[in-house]
Amino acid sequence: MKRFSGLILLCVLALPVGAQNSSSLQPLGIGLESFPYPRPVHFLALQNGGQDVRMAYQDAPAFVGAKRTRINRTPVLLLHGKNFGGYYWSNVIISLNKAGYRVIVPDQIGFGKSSKPDITYSFDLLANNTAKLLDTLKVPKVIVVGHSMGGMLATHFARRFPNRVEKLVLENPIGLEDYGAATGNVPLPRLYSGELKDTDPAKIRAFYKHYFVAWKPQFEVLPRIKVRVTQSGEFPRWAKSSAQTYKMILEQPVVGEFPLLRVPTLLIIGQGDRTIVGKNYIPSAVVRNFGNYPALGKSTAKAIPGARLVEIPNVGHIPHLEAPEAFRRALLNFIASD
């Protein structure tokens, strides 16, 4: 049964659209307690900002019995985006496990099943937490795959711990441009107010739809999670944490870090992506210059020494969901290459 436990989320993704009417959804705690993950979830106790917190993670070994599992392959670390958690990596975990790779999937503090403390968030903090997780698991080196905000974190991690990163894969990362330079200082109370008001199911669904070129019924689970969380009694705490991580993204750009990377790097860029963080806070005369991922991918690939670029046409912000086979080929070809 362990071999097929990664299919649990795929079954969730396959729920019929009619079963996802927001009026019939049950509230979901901000720790996503009742929501199934692809692999068993464990917790690492940490202290962040003087608070005791618990970092959720999945540790998925390569499938037992396959000959390729006897090859000593570097484990793969998957880093999720801002509006997601470890649950959306299901198909990637399965592909990597089948190819003989152990896969480690943390939910960063403030996200998914992890604690949502009221603290000042930073990419250094999240990178240190991730390093402590790898220390606990006795994993000295990893291949790092970061999607969206996870791409920003992956860049920080590779810069802070270069000896622990064998290869780096950035999937439609945000932070390829400096959003904060355009927004200016957005006060935390304003960000918090915006998050606290973001409870309309139709608007939440529209937000997630903009990540895709072609929306499919199985993607409905993504907005459903957020809608259910807004119905939790602890939603204000979730909203505060979300606002704080938005502030982290706006105030801690990584554009200047790309030329300093010294690990083999692959950029996978869905060409239909037009994601802009902080769009509502950028002047309308300026915002039109942001979110051009085809151009951003090319410029970032030039900025990172020796980087490879794979462009996937007619795909939005999440290639591993919208174009899973193209993403799988690009990922496995890169991490298996010398």
C-alpha positions in Angstrom: 0.0 0.0 0.0 2.9 2.4 0.7 3.8 2.4 -3.0 0.4 3.8 -3.9 -0.1 6.2 -1.0 1.0 9.0 -3.3 -2.2 8.5 -5.3 -4.4 9.7 -2.4 -4.2 13.3 -3.5 -4.8 12.4 -7.1 -8.1 10.9 -5.9 -8.9 14.2 -4.1 -8.0 16.1 -7.3 -10.5 13.9 -9.2 -13.5 14.9 -7.1 -16.4 16.0 -9.4 -16.9 19.7 -9.9 -20.4 19.5 -8.4 -18.9 18.2 -5.1 -16.9 21.4 -4.8 -19.8 23.9 -4.3 -18.5 26.3 -1.6 -21.8 26.3 0.2 -21.4 22.5 1.0 -17.7 22.7 2.1 -16.8 21.9 5.7 -14.4 24.4 7.4 -10.8 23.4 7.4 -8.4 24.2 10.2 -5.4 26.4 9.4 -3.1 23.4 9.9 -5.0 21.6 7.2 -5.5 18.8 9.7 -8.1 16.8 7.8 -6.7 17.3 4.4 -4.8 14.3 2.9 -1.2 14.7 1.8 0.6 12.4 -0.7 2.8 10.8 1.9 2.7 10.5 5.8 3.3 13.9 7.5 5.9 14.3 10.3 6.8 17.3 12.4 10.0 18.9 13.4 10.0 21.0 16.6 11.7 24.4 16.2 11.9 27.8 17.8 11.2 30.8 15.5 10.9 34.3 16.8 11.0 33.1 20.4 8.0 30.8 19.8 7.7 27.1 19.7 6.6 25.9 16.3 6.3 22.7 14.4 7.4 22.3 10.8 5.5 19.7 8.8 7.3 17.6 6.2 7.0 14.5 4.0 9.9 12.1 3.6 9.2 9.8 0.6 11.7 7.0 0.0 12.2 5.6 -3.5 9.8 2.8 -4.3 11.0 -0.4 -2.6 11.9 -3.2 -5.0 12.9 -1.2 -8.0 16.5 -2.0 -9.1 17.2 1.7 -9.5 16.6 2.3 -5.8 20.0 0.7 -5.1 21.7 3.5 -6.8 23.1 6.1 -4.3 21.2 9.1 -5.7 21.1 12.5 -4.1 17.7 13.2 -2.4 15.4 15.8 -4.0 14.0 18.7 -1.8 10.7 20.2 -3.1 9.9 23.8 -2.0 6.3 25.0 -2.4 4.9 28.3 -3.5 3.2 31.0 -1.5 -0.4 29.9 -2.0 0.3 26.2 -1.7 1.7 23.5 0.5 3.3 20.1 0.1 0.0 18.6 -1.1 0.4 19.8 -4.7 3.6 17.9 -5.4 1.9 14.5 -5.5 2.7 13.7 -9.2 6.3 15.0 -8.9 6.9 12.8 -5.8 5.6 9.8 -7.6 7.8 10.4 -10.7 10.9 11.0 -8.6 10.3 8.0 -6.4 9.9 5.8 -9.5 13.2 7.1 -10.8 14.9 6.1 -7.6 15.0 9.4 -5.7 14.2 10.0 -2.1 12.0 13.1 -1.9 11.8 15.5 1.0 8.8 17.9 1.0 8.6 20.5 3.9 5.7 22.8 4.5 7.5 26.0 5.5 6.6 27.7 8.8 3.5 29.8 8.0 2.2 27.4 5.3 0.3 24.1 4.9 0.3 21.8 7.9 3.0 23.8 9.7 2.6 26.3 12.5 1.3 29.8 11.7 3.2 32.0 14.2 2.9 35.8 14.4 6.5 36.6 13.8 8.7 38.5 11.3 9.3 36.1 8.4 12.5 36.1 6.3 14.0 33.9 3.7 17.0 33.4 5.9 14.7 32.0 8.6 13.0 29.6 6.2 16.4 28.5 4.8 17.7 27.9 8.3 14.6 25.9 9.2 15.1 23.8 6.0 18.8 23.2 6.8 17.8 22.0 10.3 15.3 19.6 8.8 18.0 18.1 6.6 20.3 17.9 9.6 17.6 16.0 11.5 17.2 13.6 8.6 21.0 13.3 8.2 20.9 14.5 4.6 24.1 16.4 3.8 23.3 17.4 0.2 20.1 17.7 -1.9 18.9 18.6 -5.4 16.6 21.6 -4.8 13.4 22.2 -6.8 11.6 25.4 -6.0 8.3 26.6 -7.4 7.0 30.2 -7.3 7.9 31.6 -3.8 9.8 28.3 -3.3 12.1 29.5 -6.1 13.0 32.6 -4.1 13.6 30.4 -1.1 15.6 27.9 -3.2 17.8 30.8 -4.4 18.4 31.9 -0.8 19.2 28.3 0.3 21.7 27.8 -2.6 23.4 31.1 -1.7 23.5 30.4 2.0 24.3 26.7 1.9 26.1 26.2 -1.5 27.9 23.0 -0.3 24.5 21.4 0.4 23.0 21.9 -3.1 24.0 19.6 -5.9 21.7 21.1 -8.5 19.0 23.8 -8.5 15.7 23.8 -10.4 13.5 26.9 -10.5 10.0 26.3 -11.7 8.2 29.6 -12.7 9.8 31.3 -9.7 8.5 34.6 -8.5 11.1 37.2 -7.6 12.6 37.4 -11.2 11.8 41.2 -10.8 11.8 43.5 -7.8 8.2 44.0 -6.8 9.0 46.0 -3.7 10.7 48.7 -5.8 7.4 49.3 -7.5 5.1 48.9 -4.5 7.2 50.9 -2.1 6.6 50.2 1.6 3.2 48.5 2.1 2.4 48.6 5.8 1.7 45.2 7.4 -1.8 46.4 8.6 -2.8 47.1 5.0 -1.6 43.7 3.8 -3.3 42.0 6.8 -6.6 43.8 6.0 -6.4 42.6 2.4 -5.9 39.0 3.4 -8.6 39.1 6.1 -11.1 40.4 3.5 -10.2 37.7 0.9 -13.0 35.3 1.7 -15.3 35.4 -1.4 -15.3 31.9 -3.0 -15.8 33.2 -6.5 -12.8 35.6 -6.2 -10.6 33.0 -4.6 -11.5 30.6 -7.5 -10.7 33.3 -10.1 -7.4 34.0 -8.4 -6.3 30.4 -8.7 -7.6 30.1 -12.3 -5.3 32.9 -13.4 -2.4 30.6 -12.7 -3.4 28.3 -15.6 -3.8 28.7 -19.3 -6.3 25.8 -19.4 -8.3 25.3 -16.3 -9.3 21.6 -15.6 -11.8 20.2 -13.1 -9.0 18.5 -11.1 -7.6 21.9 -10.3 -10.7 22.8 -8.3 -9.2 21.4 -5.2 -6.7 24.3 -5.0 -9.3 27.1 -4.3 -11.3 24.7 -2.2 -8.6 24.5 0.3 -8.4 28.3 0.7 -12.2 28.6 0.8 -12.5 26.0 3.6 -9.7 27.7 5.6 -11.5 31.1 5.4 -14.4 29.3 7.3 -12.1 28.3 10.2 -12.4 30.1 13.5 -8.6 30.6 13.3 -8.7 32.2 9.9 -7.5 35.6 11.2 -4.3 34.0 12.4 -3.8 32.4 9.0 -4.4 35.8 7.4 -1.8 37.5 9.6 0.8 34.9 8.7 0.0 35.2 5.0 0.3 39.0 5.2 3.7 38.7 6.9 5.0 36.4 4.2 3.7 38.8 1.5 5.8 41.5 3.2 8.8 39.1 3.2 8.5 38.7 -0.6 8.1 42.4 -1.3 11.0 43.4 0.9 13.5 40.7 0.3 14.2 40.6 -3.5 16.5 37.9 -5.0 17.2 39.5 -8.4 20.7 40.5 -7.3 21.5 37.0 -6.1 21.1 35.2 -9.5 24.6 36.2 -10.9 26.1 34.9 -7.6 24.8 31.4 -7.8 27.5 28.8 -8.2 25.4 25.6 -8.7 24.1 24.0 -11.9 20.7 25.6 -12.4 17.7 24.8 -14.6 14.9 27.2 -15.2 11.5 25.7 -16.3 9.2 28.5 -17.4 5.6 28.2 -18.5 5.3 30.8 -21.2 1.7 31.7 -20.4 2.5 32.9 -16.9 1.8 36.5 -16.0 2.0 36.3 -12.2 2.7 39.6 -10.4 3.1 39.7 -6.7 1.7 42.8 -5.1 -0.2 43.8 -8.3 -2.8 45.7 -6.3 -0.1 47.9 -4.8 1.7 48.7 -8.0 0.7 51.9 -9.9 -1.3 51.1 -13.0 1.2 52.9 -15.2 4.0 50.7 -14.0 2.3 47.3 -13.5 2.1 46.6 -17.3 5.9 46.2 -17.3 5.7 43.3 -14.8 4.9 39.6 -15.2 6.3 39.0 -18.6 7.6 35.5 -17.9 8.9 34.7 -21.4 11.2 37.7 -21.2 12.0 37.2 -17.5 13.0 33.6 -18.1 15.5 34.5 -20.8 17.0 37.4 -18.8 17.3 35.3 -15.6 18.9 32.4 -17.5 21.5 34.9 -18.8 22.1 36.2 -15.3 22.7 32.8 -13.7 26.1 31.4 -14.7 25.7 28.4 -17.0 21.9 28.1 -16.4 19.7 26.0 -18.7 16.3 27.2 -19.8 13.3 25.0 -20.7 10.3 27.0 -22.1 6.9 25.3 -22.1 4.4 26.9 -24.4 0.8 27.5 -23.6 1.4 26.7 -19.9 0.9 29.0 -16.9 2.4 29.4 -13.4 2.4 25.7 -12.4 3.9 23.5 -15.1 4.1 20.4 -12.9 0.3 20.4 -12.7 -0.7 21.9 -16.1 2.0 20.1 -18.2 3.1 17.2 -16.0 4.8 15.2 -18.7 6.8 18.1 -20.1 7.8 19.1 -16.6 8.8 15.5 -15.7 11.0 15.1 -18.7 12.8 18.5 -18.1 13.3 17.7 -14.5 14.6 14.2 -14.8 16.8 14.9 -17.8 18.5 17.7 -15.9 19.0 16.0 -12.5 20.2 12.8 -14.1 22.7 14.6 -16.3 26.4 15.0 -15.5 
